[in-house]
C-alpha cells in the first residue's frame, strides 16, 4: 500500500471520527402527542374493500367525543352532514339524490389506503358492541365491513383509548344503484 493511500485512509478515519455523531445525537422518536385525532374511514359496500379516508388533528384534548348528524333523505335532493361538535368542524358531507348520483364532498379528496399503516398481526379486533349507528336501520352487515379496517394501526390505537367511540353508517350515494353504497366509520384516537 502506497503512502498516498495510507494518508487518505488515516485522514478519512480522522475526519469520520471528528465529524461523527456522539451518543447524545442519536435519533429518538417523538412521543405520541396528547392531541385529539378524528378519522373518517370508507369501505365499499359491494366489494368490502377499504377505499381510504381522512384524519383530522386538533390542537387540544377534548374530554368527550360527540357527533351531530343531519340527514336529509333523498326524496329528490338530500344530504348528510356529520359535525365533530367539540372541534366545531364538519368532518363528513355527502349529497343524496333519488334520481342521480350523490357524492362525498367532505372529506375530498380522500387519502387512499396506502396512507394508512396496516398491522400484519394475525389477531382480529372484533366489532365493538357499543358502536353507535348514526343513520339507517340496524344491521349485522356492518361487521363484514369492519373486517376491511380492523387491522389499521389507527383503528387499533383508537381501541386502546379509554372511553373511545366508534360511529358508523351506510351511505347510499345513488338510491337506484346499490353498487354506489359506502360504509363510513368515524372514530377518535
SVG drawing of the C-alpha trace seen along z (x, -y; Angstrom):
<svg xmlns="http://www.w3.org/2000/svg" viewBox="-89 -25 93 40">
<polyline fill="none" stroke="black" stroke-width="0.4" points="0.0,0.0 1.4,-3.4 2.0,-6.4 -0.8,-8.3 -3.4,-5.5 -2.2,-5.4 -2.6,-9.2 -6.1,-9.0 -7.1,-6.1 -5.8,-7.8 -7.2,-11.3 -10.6,-9.7 -10.7,-7.9 -9.8,-11.0 -12.4,-13.1 -15.1,-10.4 -14.1,-10.3 -14.2,-14.1 -17.4,-14.7 -19.3,-11.7 -22.3,-11.9 -21.9,-11.4 -24.2,-9.3 -26.3,-12.4 -27.1,-12.8 -29.0,-9.5 -32.4,-10.0 -35.2,-9.3 -38.7,-9.1 -41.1,-11.7 -43.6,-10.6 -47.3,-10.3 -48.6,-13.9 -51.5,-14.4 -53.9,-15.9 -57.2,-14.6 -57.3,-13.0 -60.6,-12.0 -60.6,-9.7 -63.2,-9.0 -62.8,-5.7 -64.8,-4.5 -65.5,-0.9 -67.2,0.0 -70.4,1.9 -70.2,4.1 -66.5,5.1 -65.9,4.9 -62.7,3.0 -61.2,0.2 -61.2,-2.8 -59.4,-5.3 -60.5,-8.2 -59.2,-11.2 -57.8,-12.1 -58.2,-15.4 -55.8,-16.8 -56.9,-19.1 -54.6,-21.2 -56.1,-20.0 -57.6,-17.1 -61.4,-17.1 -62.8,-15.2 -65.7,-13.9 -66.4,-12.9 -69.8,-13.9 -71.0,-14.0 -74.0,-15.9 -75.6,-14.5 -78.1,-16.0 -79.6,-13.5 -82.0,-14.9 -83.4,-11.9 -83.1,-11.7 -86.8,-12.3 -85.4,-14.3 -82.4,-16.2 -80.9,-15.4 -77.6,-15.4 -75.9,-14.1 -73.5,-16.0 -71.5,-15.0 -70.1,-17.6 -67.5,-16.9 -69.0,-19.1 -66.0,-19.6 -63.8,-20.6 -66.6,-22.6 -65.7,-21.1 -67.6,-19.3 -65.9,-16.0 -68.3,-14.5 -70.7,-15.8 -72.3,-13.9 -75.2,-14.6 -78.0,-12.2 -80.3,-12.2 -83.1,-9.9 -82.6,-10.1 -78.8,-10.6 -75.5,-10.0 -74.7,-11.6 -71.1,-12.3 -68.9,-12.6 -67.8,-16.2 -66.1,-16.3 -63.5,-14.8 -62.3,-15.2 -60.0,-14.1 -59.7,-11.0 -56.3,-9.8 -56.0,-6.4 -55.4,-3.2 -51.6,-3.4 -51.6,-6.4 -52.8,-4.1 -50.4,-1.8 -51.6,1.8 -50.7,4.2 -49.5,7.6 -50.7,9.3 -52.8,12.4 -55.1,11.3 -58.5,9.9 -60.2,6.9 -63.9,7.7 -66.5,5.0 -67.3,3.1 -70.6,4.0 -71.1,0.3 -70.5,-1.1 -73.1,-3.8 -75.1,-3.7 -75.7,-7.3 -78.3,-6.7 -80.3,-3.9 -81.5,-0.6 -79.7,1.7 -77.8,4.3 -75.4,7.2 -73.8,6.3 -71.5,3.7 -69.4,6.5 -68.4,7.6 -67.3,4.0 -65.4,3.8 -63.2,6.6 -61.7,4.3 -60.4,1.7 -59.9,3.6 -56.2,4.2 -55.3,0.5 -52.9,-0.9 -55.1,-3.9 -58.2,-1.7 -56.1,0.3 -54.9,-3.0 -58.5,-4.2 -59.5,-0.9 -56.8,-1.4 -58.1,-4.8 -60.3,-5.0 -63.9,-5.8 -63.4,-5.5 -66.4,-5.5 -66.9,-4.1 -69.7,-5.6 -70.8,-4.1 -73.5,-4.4 -74.3,-3.2 -74.3,-6.0 -76.3,-5.4 -74.9,-7.8 -77.3,-6.7 -80.6,-5.0 -81.1,-3.5 -77.7,-1.8 -76.7,0.3 -73.1,0.5 -72.6,-3.1 -73.2,-2.4 -70.4,-3.1 -69.9,-2.3 -68.5,-5.2 -66.7,-4.6 -65.7,-7.6 -63.5,-7.3 -61.3,-9.3 -57.8,-8.3"/>
</svg>
